[in-house]
Amino acid sequence: MLNYEIDPRLLDKYVPCGTALDSFLGKTYVSLVGFRFCRTKLFGFLTVPLHSDFDEVNLRFYVRRKEGDENRRGVVFIAEIVPKQAVATVARLVYGENYMCLPMKHRLCTEKSKKSFLYQWQVKNQWCQLTAEAMGAPELPREGSLEQYITEHYWGYSTRRGGGSLEYHVSHVPWQVWASTTAGFEGDASGLYGTELGRVLQGRPSSAFIADGSSVTVFRGNKLT
């Protein structure tokens, strides 16, 4: 997870109605995230042959919404890349997310003393890549830390094409993290995310870490008007 501080004005057009940009200690962040879906099931029970294990890379930012006495902290995806067209189509239809299908590959090294991760995706004739390395053992993020803020968002929001927005709940245990010793992004991101966001990703991330992940349940969405 590569996290970049960003001018909030660059995200205004992506904020779904009914939500507001979230911040951490007065700073706004976008995150470029690479991970593996493993043993994926639709609606909690349906396994699609050849579509249960696959990579994803997404660019996300963070919002909040007040629901009664609850302050819901959520994620908005600017773009999500997967290597399987059927996965991209289902995600667009069910959750209204901006999924696209591109060639992808990964390399994971999970030795006991060292972790290294590489995710790559092809845009036209160029390969972009997200890399991170870490040492030692993972730990739960410190209370009130940026790592806790980034990993503990349990709602997703997307803009509906017909107007309004969609809210869905995401459930998982808190993730342990490794602080990255080296991490970065290489490639031209402008073609996918536009010139301004592409320029942000060319800079050095404000923080980078690896999360251990867990079982995750994504519930059906509710429409917000």
C-alpha positions in Angstrom: 0.0 0.0 0.0 1.7 3.2 -1.3 0.1 6.3 0.3 0.5 9.8 -1.2 -0.5 13.1 0.3 -2.6 15.0 -2.2 -4.2 18.4 -2.7 -7.9 17.6 -1.9 -9.1 19.8 -4.8 -7.8 17.1 -7.2 -10.3 14.6 -5.7 -13.4 16.8 -5.5 -14.9 15.5 -8.8 -14.6 11.9 -7.5 -16.5 12.3 -4.2 -19.8 10.5 -4.2 -22.9 12.5 -3.2 -23.7 12.0 0.5 -20.1 11.7 1.5 -17.3 14.1 2.4 -13.5 13.8 1.9 -11.8 12.3 4.9 -8.4 13.4 6.2 -5.7 12.3 8.7 -4.2 15.0 10.9 -5.4 17.5 8.3 -3.8 15.7 5.3 -5.7 14.0 2.4 -4.3 10.8 1.0 -4.6 8.6 -2.1 -3.4 5.0 -2.0 -2.1 2.8 -4.8 -2.7 -0.8 -3.6 -1.8 -4.2 -5.1 -3.2 -7.5 -3.7 -4.4 -11.0 -4.4 -8.0 -12.2 -4.3 -7.9 -15.9 -3.2 -10.8 -18.4 -3.0 -13.2 -15.7 -4.1 -17.0 -16.5 -3.9 -19.9 -14.5 -5.2 -22.8 -13.9 -2.8 -20.9 -15.9 -0.2 -21.2 -19.4 -1.8 -20.8 -19.3 -5.7 -17.3 -20.1 -7.0 -16.7 -19.3 -10.6 -14.2 -21.7 -12.3 -10.9 -20.0 -13.2 -12.1 -16.8 -11.5 -11.5 -17.4 -7.8 -7.8 -16.4 -7.6 -6.6 -13.2 -9.3 -4.6 -10.0 -8.9 -6.0 -6.5 -8.4 -4.4 -3.0 -8.3 -6.5 -0.1 -7.4 -6.2 3.7 -6.8 -8.3 4.8 -3.8 -9.0 7.7 -1.5 -11.0 8.1 1.7 -14.3 9.6 2.7 -16.7 9.7 5.6 -20.5 9.7 6.0 -22.7 10.4 9.0 -25.4 7.9 9.6 -27.3 8.7 12.9 -24.7 8.6 15.6 -22.3 6.6 13.5 -19.4 8.1 11.6 -18.8 5.8 8.7 -15.3 5.9 7.2 -15.1 4.6 3.7 -13.1 4.1 0.5 -13.7 5.4 -3.0 -12.0 3.7 -5.9 -10.8 5.9 -8.7 -9.9 2.8 -10.8 -9.5 -0.9 -10.2 -7.5 -3.2 -12.5 -8.0 -6.9 -12.8 -6.8 -9.5 -15.4 -10.2 -11.1 -15.9 -13.0 -9.5 -18.0 -15.8 -11.4 -16.2 -14.6 -10.1 -12.8 -14.5 -6.5 -14.1 -18.0 -6.8 -15.6 -19.6 -8.2 -12.5 -18.0 -5.6 -10.2 -19.2 -2.8 -12.4 -22.8 -4.2 -12.5 -23.1 -5.1 -8.8 -21.1 -2.3 -7.1 -20.9 0.4 -9.8 -17.1 0.4 -9.5 -14.7 1.6 -12.2 -13.1 -1.8 -13.0 -11.0 -2.4 -16.1 -9.4 -5.5 -17.5 -5.6 -5.4 -18.3 -2.9 -8.0 -18.6 -1.4 -8.5 -15.1 1.3 -10.5 -13.4 2.8 -10.7 -9.9 5.8 -12.1 -8.0 5.6 -12.7 -4.3 8.5 -13.7 -2.0 7.5 -14.5 1.5 10.6 -15.8 3.2 10.5 -15.8 7.0 12.9 -12.9 7.4 12.0 -11.0 4.2 8.9 -10.1 2.2 9.0 -8.7 -1.3 6.1 -8.0 -3.6 5.8 -7.1 -7.3 2.6 -6.3 -9.1 2.6 -5.4 -12.8 0.0 -4.4 -15.3 0.2 -3.5 -19.0 -1.1 -0.3 -20.5 -0.8 -0.5 -24.3 2.8 -1.5 -24.8 4.2 -0.5 -21.4 4.3 -2.4 -18.1 3.7 -0.4 -14.9 4.8 -1.9 -11.6 4.2 -1.6 -7.9 6.9 -2.9 -5.6 7.5 -3.2 -1.8 9.9 -5.0 0.5 9.8 -5.5 4.2 11.8 -7.2 7.0 10.9 -8.7 10.3 7.5 -9.6 11.8 4.1 -7.8 11.2 2.3 -5.9 14.0 -1.1 -4.4 14.5 -0.9 -0.7 13.6 -0.4 1.6 16.5 -3.6 3.3 17.8 -4.0 6.6 16.0 -1.3 5.9 13.4 -1.5 6.5 9.6 -1.3 2.8 9.0 -4.4 2.2 11.2 -6.2 5.0 9.4 -5.5 3.6 5.9 -6.4 0.0 6.7 -9.4 0.4 8.9 -12.1 1.7 6.5 -15.1 -0.6 6.6 -17.4 1.0 4.0 -17.2 1.5 0.2 -18.8 4.2 -1.8 -19.3 4.6 -5.6 -21.2 7.1 -7.8 -24.1 5.6 -9.7 -24.4 6.4 -13.4 -28.1 7.3 -13.0 -27.4 9.7 -10.2 -26.9 9.3 -6.4 -24.4 6.9 -5.0 -24.0 3.4 -3.6 -22.9 2.4 -0.1 -21.7 -1.1 0.9 -20.3 -2.6 4.0 -16.9 -4.4 4.1 -16.0 -6.6 7.0 -12.6 -8.0 8.0 -10.5 -8.3 11.1 -7.8 -5.6 11.7 -4.8 -6.3 9.5 -1.2 -6.6 10.7 1.4 -4.6 8.8 5.1 -4.6 7.9 6.7 -1.2 7.4 8.3 -1.2 4.0 12.1 -0.8 3.7 11.8 0.1 0.0 8.7 0.7 -2.1 7.7 2.5 -5.2 5.7 2.8 -8.4 7.2 2.8 -11.9 5.4 3.6 -15.2 3.2 6.2 -16.8 0.0 6.5 -14.8 -1.4 9.4 -16.7 -3.1 7.3 -19.3 -5.2 5.6 -16.6 -5.7 8.3 -14.0 -5.1 11.6 -15.8 -2.2 14.0 -15.8 -2.7 15.4 -12.3 -3.1 12.1 -10.5 -0.3 10.6 -12.6 2.0 13.3 -11.5 1.2 12.6 -7.9 2.1 8.9 -8.3 5.4 9.8 -9.9 6.5 11.4 -6.6 7.7 9.6 -3.5 5.0 8.1 -1.4 4.4 9.7 2.1 4.3 6.1 3.5 4.4 2.6 2.4 3.6 -0.7 4.1 2.5 -4.3 3.5 -0.6 -5.7 5.1 -1.1 -9.4 5.8 -4.8 -9.4 4.7 -7.5 -11.7 5.8 -10.9 -13.1 4.9 -13.1 -10.3 3.7 -16.8 -10.1 3.2 -18.3 -7.4 0.9 -22.0 -7.0 1.4 -24.6 -5.9 -1.2 -24.9 -2.1 -1.6 -27.6 0.3 -0.6 -28.5 3.3 -2.8 -28.0 6.8 -1.4 -30.0 9.6 -3.0 
